[in-house]
Amino acid sequence: MTLSGSTITHVSVPQYPNSNGQDIEIANYALPILIQETMDQQSANIDMVSGATYTSAGYIQSLQSALDQAGM
């Protein structure tokens, strides 16, 4: 996550579930949606992606941890 002041300007996901083809397919579908929601909401208060509960929960937890570490 990159911040400019208190604005989230960029989000990357260096690790995600990728142990099999289905995990990769779900991540490729869900992560762009989750990242866009993060940019739109500017917080971890975003909706989970239907069909990607595990990926969504992990993303939101990691995002909240990063925001906490940044003091936001």
MIDOSE-1310 file (N, C-alpha, C; in nm, 2 decimals, decimal comma, always signed):
residues 72
mtls	+0,08/-0,12/+0,00/+0,00/+0,00/+0,00/+0,09/+0,12/+0,00; +0,06/+0,22/-0,08/+0,13/+0,34/-0,09/+0,03/+0,45/-0,05; +0,08/+0,54/+0,04/+0,00/+0,65/+0,09/+0,06/+0,78/+0,05; -0,03/+0,88/+0,02/+0,01/+1,02/+0,01/-0,06/+1,10/+0,11
gsti	+0,00/+1,13/+0,22/-0,07/+1,18/+0,34/-0,16/+1,07/+0,39; -0,29/+1,10/+0,40/-0,38/+1,00/+0,44/-0,46/+0,93/+0,33; -0,41/+0,95/+0,21/-0,48/+0,90/+0,09/-0,41/+0,78/+0,04; -0,49/+0,67/+0,02/-0,43/+0,55/-0,04/-0,42/+0,57/-0,19
thvs	-0,29/+0,57/-0,24/-0,27/+0,59/-0,38/-0,24/+0,47/-0,46; -0,20/+0,36/-0,40/-0,17/+0,24/-0,47/-0,17/+0,12/-0,37; -0,22/+0,01/-0,42/-0,23/-0,12/-0,35/-0,17/-0,23/-0,43; -0,08/-0,30/-0,38/-0,03/-0,42/-0,44/-0,05/-0,54/-0,35
vpqy	-0,05/-0,66/-0,41/-0,07/-0,78/-0,33/+0,04/-0,88/-0,37; +0,15/-0,87/-0,29/+0,26/-0,96/-0,32/+0,24/-1,10/-0,29; +0,15/-1,14/-0,20/+0,13/-1,28/-0,18/-0,02/-1,30/-0,18; -0,07/-1,41/-0,24/-0,21/-1,45/-0,24/-0,22/-1,60/-0,26
pnsn	-0,33/-1,66/-0,23/-0,34/-1,80/-0,24/-0,32/-1,84/-0,39; -0,22/-1,93/-0,41/-0,19/-1,97/-0,55/-0,14/-2,11/-0,56; -0,19/-2,20/-0,47/-0,14/-2,33/-0,46/-0,20/-2,42/-0,57; -0,30/-2,38/-0,64/-0,36/-2,46/-0,75/-0,43/-2,36/-0,84
gqdi	-0,48/-2,42/-0,95/-0,54/-2,34/-1,06/-0,66/-2,26/-1,01; -0,74/-2,33/-0,93/-0,86/-2,26/-0,88/-0,83/-2,14/-0,79; -0,73/-2,15/-0,70/-0,68/-2,04/-0,62/-0,64/-1,92/-0,71; -0,56/-1,95/-0,81/-0,51/-1,85/-0,90/-0,63/-1,78/-0,98
eian	-0,72/-1,86/-1,02/-0,84/-1,81/-1,09/-0,92/-1,72/-1,00; -0,94/-1,76/-0,88/-1,02/-1,68/-0,79/-0,94/-1,55/-0,76; -0,81/-1,56/-0,73/-0,73/-1,44/-0,70/-0,73/-1,34/-0,82; -0,72/-1,39/-0,94/-0,72/-1,31/-1,06/-0,85/-1,24/-1,08
yalp	-0,96/-1,30/-1,03/-1,09/-1,24/-1,04/-1,11/-1,14/-0,93; -1,08/-1,18/-0,81/-1,12/-1,10/-0,69/-1,03/-0,99/-0,65; -0,90/-1,01/-0,67/-0,80/-0,90/-0,63/-0,82/-0,77/-0,70; -0,84/-0,76/-0,83/-0,87/-0,63/-0,89/-0,99/-0,56/-0,83
iliq	-1,09/-0,64/-0,80/-1,22/-0,58/-0,74/-1,19/-0,53/-0,60; -1,12/-0,61/-0,52/-1,08/-0,56/-0,39/-1,00/-0,44/-0,39; -0,90/-0,44/-0,48/-0,81/-0,32/-0,49/-0,89/-0,20/-0,53; -0,98/-0,21/-0,63/-1,06/-0,10/-0,67/-1,15/-0,05/-0,55
etmd	-1,21/-0,14/-0,48/-1,29/-0,10/-0,37/-1,21/-0,03/-0,26; -1,09/-0,07/-0,24/-1,00/+0,00/-0,15/-0,97/+0,14/-0,19; -0,94/+0,16/-0,32/-0,92/+0,29/-0,37/-1,04/+0,38/-0,36; -1,16/+0,32/-0,39/-1,28/+0,40/-0,38/-1,32/+0,44/-0,24
qqsa	-1,31/+0,34/-0,15/-1,35/+0,36/-0,01/-1,24/+0,43/+0,08; -1,12/+0,41/+0,04/-1,00/+0,47/+0,11/-1,00/+0,41/+0,26; -1,04/+0,28/+0,27/-1,04/+0,22/+0,40/-1,05/+0,07/+0,38; -1,04/-0,01/+0,49/-1,06/-0,15/+0,48/-1,21/-0,19/+0,50
nidm	-1,29/-0,09/+0,50/-1,44/-0,11/+0,52/-1,50/-0,14/+0,38; -1,46/-0,25/+0,32/-1,51/-0,29/+0,19/-1,58/-0,42/+0,19; -1,66/-0,44/+0,08/-1,74/-0,57/+0,07/-1,65/-0,68/+0,03; -1,68/-0,80/+0,07/-1,61/-0,92/+0,02/-1,66/-0,95/-0,12
vsga	-1,58/-1,02/-0,20/-1,62/-1,06/-0,33/-1,69/-1,20/-0,32; -1,81/-1,20/-0,38/-1,88/-1,33/-0,38/-1,80/-1,44/-0,45; -1,80/-1,55/-0,38/-1,72/-1,66/-0,44/-1,57/-1,66/-0,41; -1,53/-1,56/-0,34/-1,39/-1,54/-0,30/-1,38/-1,51/-0,16
tyts	-1,45/-1,58/-0,07/-1,45/-1,54/+0,07/-1,32/-1,55/+0,14; -1,24/-1,66/+0,11/-1,11/-1,68/+0,17/-1,01/-1,57/+0,13; -1,01/-1,54/+0,00/-0,92/-1,44/-0,06/-0,96/-1,30/+0,00; -1,09/-1,27/+0,00/-1,14/-1,14/+0,05/-1,11/-1,12/+0,19
agyi	-1,13/-1,22/+0,28/-1,10/-1,21/+0,42/-0,95/-1,19/+0,44; -0,87/-1,26/+0,38/-0,72/-1,24/+0,39/-0,68/-1,10/+0,34; -0,73/-1,06/+0,23/-0,70/-0,93/+0,18/-0,74/-0,82/+0,28; -0,86/-0,82/+0,33/-0,92/-0,72/+0,42/-0,84/-0,72/+0,55
qslq	-0,80/-0,83/+0,60/-0,72/-0,84/+0,72/-0,59/-0,78/+0,70; -0,52/-0,81/+0,59/-0,39/-0,76/+0,56/-0,40/-0,61/+0,54; -0,50/-0,56/+0,47/-0,52/-0,42/+0,44/-0,53/-0,35/+0,58; -0,62/-0,40/+0,66/-0,64/-0,33/+0,79/-0,51/-0,33/+0,87
sald	-0,43/-0,44/+0,87/-0,30/-0,44/+0,94/-0,21/-0,33/+0,88; -0,21/-0,32/+0,75/-0,12/-0,21/+0,69/-0,17/-0,07/+0,73; -0,30/-0,05/+0,73/-0,35/+0,08/+0,77/-0,32/+0,11/+0,92; -0,33/+0,00/+1,00/-0,30/+0,02/+1,14/-0,15/+0,06/+1,16
qagm	-0,07/-0,01/+1,09/+0,08/+0,02/+1,10/+0,11/+0,16/+1,05; +0,03/+0,21/+0,95/+0,05/+0,35/+0,90/-0,02/+0,45/+0,99; -0,09/+0,40/+1,10/-0,15/+0,50/+1,19/-0,28/+0,56/+1,14; -0,34/+0,48/+1,05/-0,47/+0,54/+0,99/-0,59/+0,47/+1,05
